[in-house]
Amino acid sequence: LFADPDEPARAYLLRDVDHKFIAISRLSDDFLHTTGVISKLCEPDPRRAGRRRNRDKCEAPAMFKLHGLHYVITSGQSGWASNPLTLWRSSGAALEGARWTRLG
C-alpha cells in the first residue's frame, strides 16, 4: 500500500500477480476497492519467452516517492534464499501508464 504524500486522498495497492509482474492499482475514495491496474512493472520480455530466470522475476514491492518520481524496491523470486533487491524508477510523476526503468 502506498499513500501519495502529494495527494493525501490517494492511495495505491502494489501486488505480485501470479509471479508474472507487479501491478499497481489506485484505490477507490473509500479505500475499499481498486479501480483497476494502472501500471505494471517487472513484466516478462516477450523476446525471452520461456527463458525467464527466477532472478528476472520480482515480488514484495515497496514504493516511495522522491523529487516527484516514484521508485519501487522489489525482491527476486528465490524462495527463502537470499537475493539482491532491485530498484525501479517511474518515467514521470504520474503513476497511470508509467513506464519503469530497472536501475539495478
C-alpha positions in Angstrom: 0.0 0.0 0.0 1.3 3.4 -0.9 -0.3 6.7 0.2 0.9 9.5 -2.1 2.4 12.3 0.1 1.5 14.9 -2.6 -2.1 13.7 -2.8 -3.3 12.8 0.7 -6.6 11.4 -0.5 -4.9 9.0 -3.0 -3.6 5.5 -2.2 -2.4 2.7 -4.3 -2.1 -1.1 -4.0 1.0 -2.8 -5.3 1.0 -6.5 -5.6 2.6 -9.5 -7.3 0.3 -11.0 -9.9 0.8 -14.8 -10.1 4.6 -14.3 -10.0 4.3 -12.7 -13.5 4.5 -9.0 -12.8 3.9 -6.3 -10.3 0.6 -4.5 -10.7 -0.2 -1.0 -9.4 -3.9 -0.1 -8.8 -5.5 3.1 -7.5 -7.8 2.6 -4.5 -11.3 4.0 -4.5 -12.0 7.1 -2.5 -13.2 5.0 0.5 -10.0 2.8 0.1 -12.2 -0.4 0.0 -11.8 -1.3 -3.7 -9.3 -0.9 -6.5 -10.1 0.9 -9.7 -8.1 -1.4 -12.0 -4.5 -1.8 -12.9 -2.9 1.5 -13.9 0.7 0.4 -14.3 2.8 -2.7 -14.4 6.5 -3.4 -13.8 8.8 -6.4 -13.9 6.9 -7.8 -16.9 8.5 -10.6 -18.9 10.2 -9.6 -22.0 8.3 -11.3 -24.9 11.5 -11.8 -26.8 12.7 -14.1 -24.0 9.5 -16.3 -23.7 10.2 -19.5 -21.8 13.7 -18.4 -20.8 12.9 -16.2 -17.8 15.1 -16.9 -14.8 13.9 -16.5 -11.2 16.3 -13.6 -10.7 14.4 -11.8 -13.6 11.1 -12.2 -11.6 10.2 -10.0 -8.7 7.8 -9.8 -5.8 7.4 -8.0 -2.5 7.1 -4.4 -3.8 7.7 -1.3 -1.7 7.1 2.1 -3.1 8.4 5.6 -2.2 8.4 9.0 -3.9 11.5 11.2 -4.2 11.7 14.5 -6.1 8.4 13.9 -7.9 9.3 10.4 -9.2 8.1 7.1 -7.9 10.5 4.3 -7.0 9.7 0.7 -6.3 12.0 -1.8 -4.5 11.4 -5.4 -5.2 12.9 -8.8 -4.2 13.8 -11.5 -6.6 11.8 -14.7 -6.5 14.1 -17.2 -4.9 12.0 -18.7 -2.2 13.8 -18.3 1.1 17.2 -18.0 -0.4 18.7 -14.5 -0.2 18.9 -12.4 -3.3 19.7 -8.8 -4.2 17.0 -6.2 -4.2 16.0 -4.4 -7.5 15.2 -0.7 -7.7 12.8 0.6 -10.3 12.1 4.3 -11.3 9.0 5.7 -13.0 9.3 7.6 -16.2 7.3 10.6 -14.8 5.3 12.0 -11.9 2.0 10.2 -12.9 1.6 6.5 -12.0 -1.1 5.9 -14.5 0.5 4.3 -17.5 4.0 4.9 -16.1 6.9 3.2 -17.7 9.5 1.7 -15.4 13.3 1.6 -15.7 15.2 -1.0 -13.8 18.1 0.7 -12.1 19.7 -2.4 -10.6 
